[in-house]
Amino acid sequence: MHNGLIQPNIKSLKIIDIPEAYRPKVTNFNQYLIDGELKTWSGDMVDVHSTIRTEDENGEMVPTLLGSVPDMESQPALQALESAKKAFDRGKGQWPTMRVRERLGCLERFADKMKLHRKEIVKLLMWEIGKTLSDSEKEFDRTVDYIYDTVDAYKKLDQKSAKFEKEGGIHAHIRRSPLGVVLCLGPYNYPLNETFCLLIPAIVMGNTAVFKPAKHGVLLITPLLQAFKQCFPPGVVNILFGRGRKIAQPIMKTGHVDVLALIGHSSSAVALQDEHPNKNRLRLVLGLEAKNPGVILPDADLDHTVKECISGTLSYNGQRCTALKVLHVHESIIDQFNKKFSEAVDELKFGLPWEKDVFLTPLPEPKKPKYIKDLIEDATSKGASVMNKKGGQMLENYIYPAVMYPVDHSMNLYHEEQFGPVIPVIPYKDINEPLDAMAASEYGQQVSLFGRDVRKIGPLIDILANLVCRVNLNSACQRGPDVYPFTGRKNSAVSTLSVFDALRSFSIRTFVASKDNPYNNEILESLLNSNESNFVSSDYIL
């Protein structure tokens, strides 16, 4: 035992002892989607394991086998690209020229079919990436809601476009048009929600896509391939499985990708951009890393602040780009904060994702516990201490959150986005210390500001709004609600994602212009009355 860190059932877990509703089923999935056909892969397969350990036939605790997926090569990747190119057909294809209401109908049918797989996908979220039951259910439901919200947002966008404007003697009918072929790569921490926040707005705007799931959270996509096949015309969505270097790199090298849509690390984004021969023609929609700080002022409500900082630093074990990854605390309250915060961290329950009241769960990346341990050891060797009793206790698939204090710029933890359960705490005397640190940082997504004196908060907001893209007042950083802009400065993002903004990120304004004279006006009126054009239309979608 580890000082109460783990429960006995995790040390000797048998599949048969797991509640039937959450018991994993081995899924060997050997299909992929190209040109509207589910094709069978006959090449190499790669096993998918969960870091949740269960007993094998010899009574040994080992990573649980969940199934296998194709380890695909470059040839089918290029075939998928050709399928997407053919479906777009340089803007002449059925999908990009289709009426908006028809594309929305395809999306609504897909959402209806997706809902039929809720239990299966929620279970796979728990096993593949260690997300708690409640968070897995929230991710699924939020994703379905996002699809319906996208339908509503596009209707509103199209309603505003269902008119002609006149300026300088020229009539203009302005709409948004697709960009072309999208390469869509999602993250492992929100493999359903954040992936679909790229894919759904991309295709509904008339683009076609090649989509590769993340390394972790790959099996949970497999129940949806049939729905994609049934709901969208051939070639609109193409889904592949495998490694990025075998799939994404060859696709980018062709120069036929018009949009790179990626949520992940900036190094991956740069590497893929470098493969593209026509970078000036490549649109980027990127959600990248962040080192979001919490800035705690002397007059902050500490009980409330500790609660929000627990959520901000350790929800899903801190594996969120929006997580609070460093806390700047005023020296006048640092001792009190460290005591309250460390005690609160040690009270968090570690367990299996489906257990009641569990907050901390096994990490999906096998090498992550050692990486976190290395950060802790580097910081302690340079003067920091682990402030909480359980901090740094290590298992095969987990390391208990460590509150590290005092952290300074000599430590790796100060600079690196840890993306896991370790929290650096930095004392400050002058507010310019955290402000200067944020200004010097390579990242600029969000900040959490804790305090109550408006004479201090007001001027701080004015500065912080120029350093990051969202200032959270007395609350943890987060992405939602999905109608609000989600973006970042510097290395944290390119383009803006939200239900509304994503539609713009994956499209461009185009319009029909006509001089105001009887000859042209007669033609325009005939066009509007004839339904001969899907673009020139005053069709109002309710």
ZAPA-539439 format. One record per residue (C-alpha): residue in three letters; x, y, z. Coordinates in Angstrom, 3 decimals, padded with zeros to 6 digits. Example, Ala and Ser with C-alpha at 12.3 -4.5 7.8 and 13.67 -1.06 7.14 Angstrom:
// residues 2
{'Ala', {012.300, -004.500, 007.800}}
{'Ser', {013.670, -001.060, 007.140}}
// end
This chain:
// residues 542
{'Met', {000.000, 000.000, 000.000}}
{'His', {001.040, 003.602, -000.579}}
{'Asn', {-000.183, 005.540, 002.485}}
{'Gly', {-003.781, 005.135, 001.402}}
{'Leu', {-003.025, 006.194, -002.145}}
{'Ile', {-004.573, 003.224, -003.909}}
{'Gln', {-007.402, 000.929, -003.016}}
{'Pro', {-006.896, -002.850, -002.699}}
{'Asn', {-009.144, -003.661, -005.687}}
{'Ile', {-006.802, -001.759, -008.004}}
{'Lys', {-003.894, -003.937, -006.866}}
{'Ser', {-005.748, -007.137, -007.813}}
{'Leu', {-008.389, -006.280, -010.386}}
{'Lys', {-010.070, -009.043, -012.362}}
{'Ile', {-012.208, -008.316, -015.419}}
{'Ile', {-014.989, -010.455, -013.946}}
{'Asp', {-015.074, -008.224, -010.832}}
{'Ile', {-015.738, -005.072, -012.848}}
{'Pro', {-019.439, -004.072, -013.048}}
{'Glu', {-020.808, -005.486, -016.288}}
{'Ala', {-021.821, -002.046, -017.579}}
{'Tyr', {-018.160, -000.941, -017.491}}
{'Arg', {-016.465, -004.230, -018.414}}
{'Pro', {-014.298, -003.854, -021.528}}
{'Lys', {-014.917, -005.868, -024.680}}
{'Val', {-011.995, -006.635, -026.980}}
{'Thr', {-012.588, -004.891, -030.324}}
{'Asn', {-010.420, -005.853, -033.276}}
{'Phe', {-011.381, -003.252, -035.862}}
{'Asn', {-009.865, -003.707, -039.316}}
{'Gln', {-011.826, -001.233, -041.403}}
{'Tyr', {-011.330, 002.316, -042.640}}
{'Leu', {-013.475, 004.754, -044.601}}
{'Ile', {-012.506, 006.009, -048.065}}
{'Asp', {-014.760, 007.362, -050.819}}
{'Gly', {-017.920, 006.339, -048.973}}
{'Glu', {-016.837, 002.716, -048.600}}
{'Leu', {-015.816, 000.814, -045.492}}
{'Lys', {-012.715, -000.980, -046.718}}
{'Thr', {-011.044, -003.927, -044.978}}
{'Trp', {-007.419, -003.539, -043.953}}
{'Ser', {-005.315, -006.679, -044.449}}
{'Gly', {-001.976, -005.264, -043.331}}
{'Asp', {-000.362, -004.835, -039.928}}
{'Met', {-002.514, -004.166, -036.895}}
{'Val', {-001.510, -002.435, -033.671}}
{'Asp', {-002.830, -003.475, -030.273}}
{'Val', {-004.659, -000.947, -028.136}}
{'His', {-004.021, -001.262, -024.404}}
{'Ser', {-005.418, 000.590, -021.428}}
{'Thr', {-003.020, 001.610, -018.687}}
{'Ile', {-005.726, 000.375, -016.293}}
{'Arg', {-004.176, -002.903, -015.207}}
{'Thr', {-006.114, -006.144, -014.782}}
{'Glu', {-005.118, -009.737, -014.062}}
{'Asp', {-004.121, -011.929, -017.003}}
{'Glu', {-004.537, -015.704, -017.144}}
{'Asn', {-001.396, -016.100, -015.012}}
{'Gly', {-002.657, -013.791, -012.288}}
{'Glu', {-000.228, -011.026, -013.248}}
{'Met', {-001.390, -007.397, -013.297}}
{'Val', {-000.857, -006.116, -016.851}}
{'Pro', {-002.193, -003.317, -019.088}}
{'Thr', {-005.645, -004.354, -020.301}}
{'Leu', {-005.951, -005.311, -023.960}}
{'Leu', {-008.859, -003.396, -025.503}}
{'Gly', {-008.451, -004.471, -029.121}}
{'Ser', {-006.549, -003.507, -032.230}}
{'Val', {-006.739, -001.061, -035.136}}
{'Pro', {-004.994, -000.832, -038.520}}
{'Asp', {-001.395, 000.362, -038.641}}
{'Met', {-001.845, 001.889, -042.057}}
{'Glu', {000.733, 002.843, -044.652}}
{'Ser', {001.156, 005.828, -046.946}}
{'Gln', {-000.631, 004.327, -049.948}}
{'Pro', {-004.149, 004.269, -048.447}}
{'Ala', {-003.465, 007.713, -046.960}}
{'Leu', {-002.875, 009.085, -050.443}}
{'Gln', {-005.985, 007.245, -051.659}}
{'Ala', {-007.983, 008.983, -048.931}}
{'Leu', {-006.577, 012.323, -050.055}}
{'Glu', {-007.600, 011.581, -053.649}}
{'Ser', {-011.084, 010.708, -052.406}}
{'Ala', {-011.376, 014.039, -050.586}}
{'Lys', {-010.010, 015.889, -053.624}}
{'Lys', {-012.507, 014.167, -055.918}}
{'Ala', {-015.424, 014.958, -053.601}}
{'Phe', {-014.434, 018.625, -053.488}}
{'Asp', {-013.471, 018.653, -057.186}}
{'Arg', {-011.895, 022.113, -056.905}}
{'Gly', {-015.212, 023.493, -055.687}}
{'Lys', {-017.318, 021.798, -058.376}}
{'Gly', {-018.280, 018.739, -056.307}}
{'Gln', {-021.718, 017.805, -055.052}}
{'Trp', {-020.881, 018.621, -051.418}}
{'Pro', {-019.387, 022.140, -051.790}}
{'Thr', {-022.161, 023.214, -054.190}}
{'Met', {-024.996, 021.666, -052.178}}
{'Arg', {-027.690, 023.812, -050.568}}
{'Val', {-026.968, 024.700, -046.959}}
{'Arg', {-030.166, 023.083, -045.702}}
{'Glu', {-029.139, 019.789, -047.338}}
{'Arg', {-025.699, 019.784, -045.701}}
{'Leu', {-027.314, 020.578, -042.355}}
{'Gly', {-029.692, 017.681, -042.867}}
{'Cys', {-026.732, 015.326, -043.270}}
{'Leu', {-025.242, 016.651, -040.037}}
{'Glu', {-028.474, 016.219, -038.083}}
{'Arg', {-028.857, 012.642, -039.309}}
{'Phe', {-025.305, 011.926, -038.192}}
{'Ala', {-025.946, 013.338, -034.700}}
{'Asp', {-029.062, 011.172, -034.372}}
{'Lys', {-027.075, 008.045, -035.272}}
{'Met', {-024.193, 009.052, -033.027}}
{'Lys', {-026.479, 009.137, -029.982}}
{'Leu', {-027.176, 005.420, -030.437}}
{'His', {-023.547, 004.653, -029.496}}
{'Arg', {-023.362, 006.654, -026.273}}
{'Lys', {-022.781, 003.783, -023.844}}
{'Glu', {-020.124, 002.157, -026.023}}
{'Ile', {-018.175, 005.373, -026.580}}
{'Val', {-018.393, 006.454, -022.928}}
{'Lys', {-016.983, 003.086, -021.848}}
{'Leu', {-014.115, 003.397, -024.326}}
{'Leu', {-013.344, 006.931, -023.113}}
{'Met', {-012.913, 005.540, -019.598}}
{'Trp', {-010.712, 002.638, -020.648}}
{'Glu', {-008.660, 004.245, -023.409}}
{'Ile', {-007.789, 007.565, -021.778}}
{'Gly', {-008.744, 007.078, -018.112}}
{'Lys', {-011.429, 009.751, -018.023}}
{'Thr', {-013.960, 009.479, -015.198}}
{'Leu', {-017.445, 008.195, -015.934}}
{'Ser', {-019.071, 011.578, -015.362}}
{'Asp', {-016.484, 013.411, -017.493}}
{'Ser', {-016.784, 010.793, -020.248}}
{'Glu', {-020.540, 011.225, -020.297}}
{'Lys', {-020.119, 015.003, -020.361}}
{'Glu', {-017.688, 014.778, -023.280}}
{'Phe', {-020.100, 012.674, -025.323}}
{'Asp', {-023.164, 014.798, -024.534}}
{'Arg', {-021.264, 018.037, -025.076}}
{'Thr', {-020.142, 016.806, -028.485}}
{'Val', {-023.686, 015.974, -029.569}}
{'Asp', {-024.826, 019.367, -028.304}}
{'Tyr', {-021.976, 020.968, -030.251}}
{'Ile', {-023.252, 019.399, -033.472}}
{'Tyr', {-026.787, 020.692, -032.933}}
{'Asp', {-025.452, 024.093, -031.882}}
{'Thr', {-023.401, 024.171, -035.085}}
{'Val', {-026.564, 023.524, -037.092}}
{'Asp', {-028.285, 026.434, -035.337}}
{'Ala', {-025.268, 028.728, -035.767}}
{'Tyr', {-025.039, 027.973, -039.490}}
{'Lys', {-028.746, 028.655, -039.888}}
{'Lys', {-028.278, 032.092, -038.318}}
{'Leu', {-025.231, 032.732, -040.481}}
{'Asp', {-027.141, 031.748, -043.603}}
{'Gln', {-030.168, 033.820, -042.611}}
{'Lys', {-027.981, 036.941, -042.498}}
{'Ser', {-026.654, 036.052, -045.958}}
{'Ala', {-030.079, 035.580, -047.553}}
{'Lys', {-030.144, 039.129, -048.945}}
{'Phe', {-028.553, 041.547, -051.385}}
{'Glu', {-026.611, 044.600, -050.333}}
{'Lys', {-026.075, 047.720, -052.430}}
{'Glu', {-023.121, 050.072, -052.276}}
{'Gly', {-021.694, 052.374, -054.946}}
{'Gly', {-024.230, 051.260, -057.517}}
{'Ile', {-023.321, 047.570, -057.147}}
{'His', {-025.529, 044.828, -055.729}}
{'Ala', {-023.643, 042.199, -053.709}}
{'His', {-024.811, 038.807, -052.504}}
{'Ile', {-022.267, 037.792, -049.854}}
{'Arg', {-021.952, 034.274, -048.454}}
{'Arg', {-019.263, 032.035, -047.011}}
{'Ser', {-017.692, 029.366, -049.171}}
{'Pro', {-015.478, 026.350, -048.374}}
{'Leu', {-011.703, 026.309, -048.634}}
{'Gly', {-011.069, 022.815, -049.969}}
{'Val', {-009.501, 019.680, -048.483}}
{'Val', {-008.939, 019.583, -044.696}}
{'Leu', {-006.480, 017.342, -042.865}}
{'Cys', {-007.995, 016.886, -039.401}}
{'Leu', {-005.902, 015.658, -036.458}}
{'Gly', {-007.393, 015.633, -032.967}}
{'Pro', {-005.898, 015.289, -029.455}}
{'Tyr', {-005.930, 012.327, -027.072}}
{'Asn', {-007.266, 014.203, -024.054}}
{'Tyr', {-010.583, 015.097, -025.723}}
{'Pro', {-010.507, 012.583, -028.590}}
{'Leu', {-014.201, 012.951, -029.341}}
{'Asn', {-015.131, 016.521, -028.451}}
{'Glu', {-012.139, 018.517, -029.640}}
{'Thr', {-011.707, 016.372, -032.732}}
{'Phe', {-015.319, 016.971, -033.720}}
{'Cys', {-014.950, 020.691, -032.933}}
{'Leu', {-012.575, 020.657, -035.913}}
{'Leu', {-014.209, 018.099, -038.177}}
{'Ile', {-017.865, 019.133, -037.886}}
{'Pro', {-017.544, 022.843, -038.802}}
{'Ala', {-015.018, 021.936, -041.499}}
{'Ile', {-017.348, 019.628, -043.396}}
{'Val', {-020.587, 021.518, -042.807}}
{'Met', {-019.086, 024.555, -044.534}}
{'Gly', {-018.625, 022.430, -047.659}}
{'Asn', {-015.035, 021.281, -047.222}}
{'Thr', {-014.017, 017.635, -047.489}}
{'Ala', {-011.772, 015.961, -044.935}}
{'Val', {-009.192, 013.314, -044.201}}
{'Phe', {-009.326, 012.480, -040.509}}
{'Lys', {-006.896, 010.458, -038.383}}
{'Pro', {-007.748, 009.819, -034.709}}
{'Ala', {-005.193, 010.447, -031.965}}
{'Lys', {-002.850, 007.716, -030.734}}
{'His', {-004.877, 007.325, -027.529}}
{'Gly', {-008.656, 007.353, -027.820}}
{'Val', {-008.734, 005.643, -031.202}}
{'Leu', {-011.143, 002.738, -030.663}}
{'Leu', {-013.913, 005.079, -029.525}}
{'Ile', {-014.114, 006.481, -033.078}}
{'Thr', {-014.773, 003.067, -034.632}}
{'Pro', {-018.502, 002.831, -033.765}}
{'Leu', {-019.101, 005.988, -035.825}}
{'Leu', {-017.592, 004.983, -039.172}}
{'Gln', {-020.851, 003.430, -040.345}}
{'Ala', {-022.733, 006.628, -039.455}}
{'Phe', {-020.258, 008.753, -041.426}}
{'Lys', {-020.661, 006.411, -044.384}}
{'Gln', {-024.459, 006.558, -044.252}}
{'Cys', {-024.912, 010.279, -043.642}}
{'Phe', {-022.433, 011.990, -045.971}}
{'Pro', {-021.755, 011.709, -049.707}}
{'Pro', {-018.726, 009.624, -050.751}}
{'Gly', {-015.382, 011.280, -050.072}}
{'Val', {-016.662, 014.017, -047.750}}
{'Val', {-015.237, 012.267, -044.659}}
{'Asn', {-012.339, 009.812, -044.979}}
{'Ile', {-011.081, 008.098, -041.814}}
{'Leu', {-007.691, 006.425, -041.438}}
{'Phe', {-005.823, 004.751, -038.577}}
{'Gly', {-002.101, 004.733, -037.951}}
{'Arg', {000.917, 006.887, -037.201}}
{'Gly', {001.242, 010.483, -038.272}}
{'Arg', {004.547, 009.972, -040.051}}
{'Lys', {002.970, 007.321, -042.291}}
{'Ile', {-000.295, 009.143, -042.900}}
{'Ala', {-000.175, 012.877, -042.218}}
{'Gln', {003.306, 013.583, -043.581}}
{'Pro', {002.786, 011.979, -047.030}}
{'Ile', {-000.550, 013.759, -047.378}}
{'Met', {000.995, 017.136, -046.558}}
{'Lys', {003.907, 016.576, -048.960}}
{'Thr', {001.494, 016.491, -051.921}}
{'Gly', {000.564, 020.139, -051.410}}
{'His', {-003.105, 019.257, -051.928}}
{'Val', {-004.180, 019.990, -048.355}}
{'Asp', {-005.874, 023.388, -048.150}}
{'Val', {-006.431, 023.463, -044.378}}
{'Leu', {-004.421, 021.888, -041.558}}
{'Ala', {-006.775, 021.485, -038.595}}
{'Leu', {-004.845, 020.230, -035.596}}
{'Ile', {-005.201, 020.247, -031.845}}
{'Gly', {-001.943, 019.164, -030.277}}
{'His', {001.602, 020.412, -029.872}}
{'Ser', {003.166, 023.283, -031.795}}
{'Ser', {006.126, 021.081, -032.750}}
{'Ser', {003.769, 018.745, -034.617}}
{'Ala', {002.075, 021.677, -036.324}}
{'Val', {005.392, 023.149, -037.444}}
{'Ala', {006.671, 019.780, -038.691}}
{'Leu', {003.552, 019.238, -040.810}}
{'Gln', {003.624, 022.772, -042.167}}
{'Asp', {007.229, 022.206, -043.212}}
{'Glu', {006.128, 019.233, -045.327}}
{'His', {003.722, 021.389, -047.363}}
{'Pro', {005.285, 022.810, -050.554}}
{'Asn', {002.866, 025.761, -050.768}}
{'Lys', {002.726, 027.210, -047.267}}
{'Asn', {001.257, 030.490, -048.478}}
{'Arg', {-001.861, 028.586, -049.581}}
{'Leu', {-002.208, 026.566, -046.376}}
{'Arg', {-004.877, 027.752, -043.936}}
{'Leu', {-004.132, 026.875, -040.311}}
{'Val', {-006.690, 026.085, -037.629}}
{'Leu', {-004.606, 025.113, -034.597}}
{'Gly', {-005.272, 024.592, -030.908}}
{'Leu', {-001.872, 024.198, -029.276}}
{'Glu', {-000.229, 024.040, -025.875}}
{'Ala', {-000.511, 026.547, -023.063}}
{'Lys', {000.994, 027.300, -019.674}}
{'Asn', {-002.041, 029.033, -018.188}}
{'Pro', {-001.226, 030.790, -014.902}}
{'Gly', {-003.311, 031.498, -011.869}}
{'Val', {-002.535, 034.873, -010.281}}
{'Ile', {-003.674, 035.039, -006.656}}
{'Leu', {-003.876, 038.520, -005.139}}
{'Pro', {-003.471, 039.196, -001.394}}
{'Asp', {-007.207, 039.773, -000.854}}
{'Ala', {-008.408, 036.613, -002.641}}
{'Asp', {-011.004, 034.449, -000.910}}
{'Leu', {-008.696, 031.521, -000.164}}
{'Asp', {-011.362, 028.854, 000.333}}
{'His', {-012.939, 029.701, -003.008}}
{'Thr', {-009.549, 030.108, -004.680}}
{'Val', {-008.321, 026.714, -003.485}}
{'Lys', {-011.492, 025.058, -004.786}}
{'Glu', {-011.106, 026.649, -008.222}}
{'Cys', {-007.383, 025.907, -008.331}}
{'Ile', {-008.019, 022.234, -007.570}}
{'Ser', {-010.399, 022.094, -010.505}}
{'Gly', {-008.107, 024.153, -012.707}}
{'Thr', {-004.900, 022.244, -012.017}}
{'Leu', {-006.143, 018.676, -011.617}}
{'Ser', {-009.374, 018.112, -013.537}}
{'Tyr', {-008.573, 015.109, -015.706}}
{'Asn', {-005.206, 014.985, -013.951}}
{'Gly', {-004.200, 018.337, -015.447}}
{'Gln', {-004.226, 016.872, -018.966}}
{'Arg', {-005.995, 019.833, -020.546}}
{'Cys', {-004.547, 022.668, -022.579}}
{'Thr', {-006.761, 024.961, -020.493}}
{'Ala', {-005.449, 023.595, -017.182}}
{'Leu', {-003.858, 025.931, -014.666}}
{'Lys', {-000.231, 024.884, -015.010}}
{'Val', {001.420, 027.416, -012.702}}
{'Leu', {000.191, 029.366, -009.672}}
{'His', {001.607, 032.806, -008.771}}
{'Val', {000.719, 033.539, -005.120}}
{'His', {001.420, 036.772, -003.235}}
{'Glu', {004.029, 036.257, -000.558}}
{'Ser', {001.756, 037.659, 002.179}}
{'Ile', {-000.621, 034.675, 001.839}}
{'Ile', {001.701, 032.007, 000.434}}
{'Asp', {002.016, 029.918, 003.611}}
{'Gln', {-001.716, 029.887, 004.224}}
{'Phe', {-002.440, 029.058, 000.581}}
{'Asn', {000.122, 026.238, 000.437}}
{'Lys', {-001.314, 024.629, 003.550}}
{'Lys', {-004.941, 024.775, 002.387}}
{'Phe', {-004.127, 023.787, -001.187}}
{'Ser', {-001.826, 020.891, -000.250}}
{'Glu', {-004.391, 019.461, 002.158}}
{'Ala', {-007.095, 019.716, -000.497}}
{'Val', {-004.898, 017.923, -003.046}}
{'Asp', {-004.221, 015.061, -000.614}}
{'Glu', {-007.947, 014.604, -000.033}}
{'Leu', {-008.596, 013.865, -003.720}}
{'Lys', {-009.656, 010.280, -004.401}}
{'Phe', {-007.595, 008.171, -006.786}}
{'Gly', {-009.343, 005.206, -008.361}}
{'Leu', {-010.897, 003.609, -011.412}}
{'Pro', {-012.874, 005.866, -013.769}}
{'Trp', {-016.270, 004.350, -012.973}}
{'Glu', {-015.905, 004.442, -009.184}}
{'Lys', {-018.076, 006.835, -007.203}}
{'Asp', {-016.549, 010.211, -006.313}}
{'Val', {-013.244, 009.373, -008.007}}
{'Phe', {-011.316, 012.449, -009.138}}
{'Leu', {-007.850, 011.174, -010.042}}
{'Thr', {-007.556, 008.299, -012.512}}
{'Pro', {-004.789, 006.310, -014.274}}
{'Leu', {-002.802, 008.278, -016.844}}
{'Pro', {-003.289, 007.110, -020.468}}
{'Glu', {000.345, 007.657, -021.503}}
{'Pro', {002.592, 004.859, -020.164}}
{'Lys', {005.651, 007.134, -019.932}}
{'Lys', {003.879, 010.085, -018.290}}
{'Pro', {004.411, 009.066, -014.602}}
{'Lys', {008.191, 008.933, -015.094}}
{'Tyr', {008.165, 012.264, -016.955}}
{'Ile', {006.322, 013.909, -014.059}}
{'Lys', {008.696, 012.252, -011.588}}
{'Asp', {011.658, 013.678, -013.502}}
{'Leu', {010.148, 017.187, -013.285}}
{'Ile', {009.686, 016.775, -009.526}}
{'Glu', {013.248, 015.547, -009.021}}
{'Asp', {014.694, 018.346, -011.148}}
{'Ala', {012.760, 020.943, -009.132}}
{'Thr', {013.728, 019.455, -005.754}}
{'Ser', {017.400, 019.313, -006.788}}
{'Lys', {017.230, 023.070, -007.410}}
{'Gly', {015.544, 024.108, -004.165}}
{'Ala', {011.837, 023.303, -004.419}}
{'Ser', {009.971, 021.044, -001.994}}
{'Val', {006.963, 018.753, -002.294}}
{'Met', {004.404, 020.481, -000.070}}
{'Asn', {001.767, 017.720, 000.192}}
{'Lys', {002.276, 014.366, 001.940}}
{'Lys', {001.174, 012.181, -000.976}}
{'Gly', {002.901, 014.220, -003.660}}
{'Gly', {005.067, 012.195, -006.032}}
{'Gln', {003.976, 008.729, -004.860}}
{'Met', {004.282, 006.585, -007.938}}
{'Leu', {002.456, 003.587, -009.386}}
{'Glu', {002.867, 001.807, -012.719}}
{'Asn', {000.178, 004.003, -014.276}}
{'Tyr', {-000.004, 007.028, -012.007}}
{'Ile', {001.898, 009.540, -009.936}}
{'Tyr', {000.071, 011.384, -007.188}}
{'Pro', {-000.168, 015.185, -007.705}}
{'Ala', {002.751, 017.064, -006.220}}
{'Val', {002.497, 020.680, -005.089}}
{'Met', {005.963, 022.121, -005.722}}
{'Tyr', {007.224, 025.252, -003.901}}
{'Pro', {009.093, 027.512, -004.405}}
{'Val', {009.531, 027.119, -008.168}}
{'Asp', {011.767, 029.438, -010.178}}
{'His', {013.054, 029.835, -013.735}}
{'Ser', {016.017, 027.501, -013.152}}
{'Met', {013.647, 024.516, -013.066}}
{'Asn', {012.207, 022.611, -016.022}}
{'Leu', {008.794, 022.727, -014.371}}
{'Tyr', {008.814, 026.507, -014.704}}
{'His', {009.141, 026.371, -018.491}}
{'Glu', {007.596, 023.112, -019.713}}
{'Glu', {003.876, 022.472, -020.167}}
{'Gln', {003.703, 019.514, -017.802}}
{'Phe', {000.278, 018.242, -018.983}}
{'Gly', {-000.045, 016.111, -015.894}}
{'Pro', {-000.404, 016.036, -012.094}}
{'Val', {002.263, 018.375, -010.767}}
{'Ile', {001.614, 021.989, -009.721}}
{'Pro', {004.360, 024.621, -009.532}}
{'Val', {003.722, 027.423, -007.025}}
{'Ile', {005.692, 030.660, -007.426}}
{'Pro', {005.694, 033.414, -004.781}}
{'Tyr', {005.682, 037.038, -005.850}}
{'Lys', {006.050, 040.370, -004.078}}
{'Asp', {005.342, 042.777, -006.951}}
{'Ile', {002.495, 042.123, -009.394}}
{'Asn', {004.868, 042.891, -012.256}}
{'Glu', {006.667, 039.620, -011.527}}
{'Pro', {003.832, 037.358, -012.812}}
{'Leu', {002.974, 039.896, -015.518}}
{'Asp', {006.553, 039.891, -016.803}}
{'Ala', {006.606, 036.084, -016.693}}
{'Met', {003.441, 035.946, -018.793}}
{'Ala', {004.790, 038.492, -021.261}}
{'Ala', {007.995, 036.474, -021.673}}
{'Ser', {006.166, 033.166, -022.017}}
{'Glu', {005.869, 031.405, -025.376}}
{'Tyr', {002.184, 030.873, -024.631}}
{'Gly', {-000.839, 033.108, -024.283}}
{'Gln', {-004.126, 031.291, -023.990}}
{'Gln', {-005.833, 032.149, -020.664}}
{'Val', {-005.253, 033.323, -017.108}}
{'Ser', {-007.179, 032.982, -013.856}}
{'Leu', {-007.170, 036.095, -011.673}}
{'Phe', {-008.212, 035.720, -008.032}}
{'Gly', {-009.033, 038.781, -005.917}}
{'Arg', {-011.772, 041.283, -005.089}}
{'Asp', {-010.393, 044.841, -005.008}}
{'Val', {-011.620, 046.423, -008.257}}
{'Arg', {-008.978, 049.159, -007.985}}
{'Lys', {-006.367, 046.416, -008.510}}
{'Ile', {-008.394, 044.062, -010.685}}
{'Gly', {-009.461, 046.710, -013.204}}
{'Pro', {-005.985, 047.791, -014.365}}
{'Leu', {-004.796, 044.170, -014.268}}
{'Ile', {-007.557, 043.064, -016.636}}
{'Asp', {-006.521, 045.812, -019.055}}
{'Ile', {-002.994, 044.362, -019.196}}
{'Leu', {-003.918, 040.673, -019.082}}
{'Ala', {-006.325, 041.040, -021.997}}
{'Asn', {-003.301, 041.948, -024.119}}
{'Leu', {-001.273, 038.952, -022.925}}
{'Val', {-003.888, 036.191, -023.249}}
{'Cys', {-007.240, 035.709, -024.948}}
{'Arg', {-009.422, 034.957, -021.942}}
{'Val', {-009.249, 036.396, -018.430}}
{'Asn', {-011.147, 034.252, -015.912}}
{'Leu', {-012.162, 036.226, -012.838}}
{'Asn', {-012.109, 034.091, -009.666}}
{'Ser', {-012.606, 030.923, -011.710}}
{'Ala', {-010.504, 028.225, -013.327}}
{'Cys', {-009.548, 028.409, -016.987}}
{'Gln', {-011.781, 026.462, -019.338}}
{'Arg', {-012.852, 026.179, -022.947}}
{'Gly', {-016.629, 026.429, -022.651}}
{'Pro', {-019.295, 027.425, -023.085}}
{'Asp', {-018.698, 026.504, -026.712}}
{'Val', {-020.372, 029.653, -028.010}}
{'Tyr', {-017.520, 031.761, -026.583}}
{'Pro', {-014.298, 032.285, -028.584}}
{'Phe', {-011.560, 029.744, -027.943}}
{'Thr', {-008.137, 030.801, -029.145}}
{'Gly', {-004.729, 031.945, -027.960}}
{'Arg', {-001.723, 034.134, -028.677}}
{'Lys', {001.840, 033.198, -029.631}}
{'Asn', {002.365, 029.401, -029.595}}
{'Ser', {-001.050, 028.618, -028.129}}
{'Ala', {-003.349, 028.829, -031.167}}
{'Val', {-003.990, 029.936, -034.726}}
{'Ser', {-007.566, 030.876, -035.688}}
{'Thr', {-010.543, 030.878, -033.347}}
{'Leu', {-012.710, 027.926, -032.386}}
{'Ser', {-016.218, 028.202, -031.021}}
{'Val', {-019.550, 027.164, -032.445}}
{'Phe', {-019.789, 030.487, -034.288}}
{'Asp', {-016.136, 031.277, -035.012}}
{'Ala', {-015.223, 027.820, -036.317}}
{'Leu', {-017.641, 028.228, -039.217}}
{'Arg', {-015.630, 031.285, -040.236}}
{'Ser', {-012.273, 029.620, -039.650}}
{'Phe', {-013.135, 026.901, -042.176}}
{'Ser', {-014.560, 029.200, -044.837}}
{'Ile', {-013.945, 032.395, -046.784}}
{'Arg', {-016.243, 035.259, -047.770}}
{'Thr', {-017.219, 035.192, -051.433}}
{'Phe', {-019.907, 037.116, -053.263}}
{'Val', {-021.704, 037.784, -056.508}}
{'Ala', {-021.479, 041.419, -057.656}}
{'Ser', {-023.830, 043.030, -060.172}}
{'Lys', {-024.078, 046.605, -061.402}}
{'Asp', {-027.417, 048.176, -060.654}}
{'Asn', {-029.103, 048.363, -064.066}}
{'Pro', {-032.337, 046.948, -065.518}}
{'Tyr', {-030.544, 044.226, -067.507}}
{'Asn', {-028.679, 042.762, -064.493}}
{'Asn', {-031.556, 043.273, -062.090}}
{'Glu', {-033.861, 041.245, -064.285}}
{'Ile', {-031.337, 038.404, -064.330}}
{'Leu', {-030.916, 038.490, -060.553}}
{'Glu', {-034.669, 038.427, -059.974}}
{'Ser', {-034.996, 035.472, -062.330}}
{'Leu', {-032.197, 033.661, -060.507}}
{'Leu', {-033.848, 034.208, -057.138}}
{'Asn', {-037.210, 032.973, -058.412}}
{'Ser', {-035.864, 029.990, -060.340}}
{'Asn', {-033.832, 028.132, -057.695}}
{'Glu', {-031.263, 027.463, -060.421}}
{'Ser', {-028.424, 028.569, -058.140}}
{'Asn', {-027.714, 027.242, -054.646}}
{'Phe', {-025.441, 030.227, -053.982}}
{'Val', {-027.717, 033.037, -055.225}}
{'Ser', {-030.655, 032.417, -052.962}}
{'Ser', {-032.861, 034.229, -050.514}}
{'Asp', {-033.939, 030.899, -049.046}}
{'Tyr', {-034.511, 031.504, -045.332}}
{'Ile', {-033.832, 028.442, -043.148}}
{'Leu', {-035.939, 028.359, -040.002}}
// end
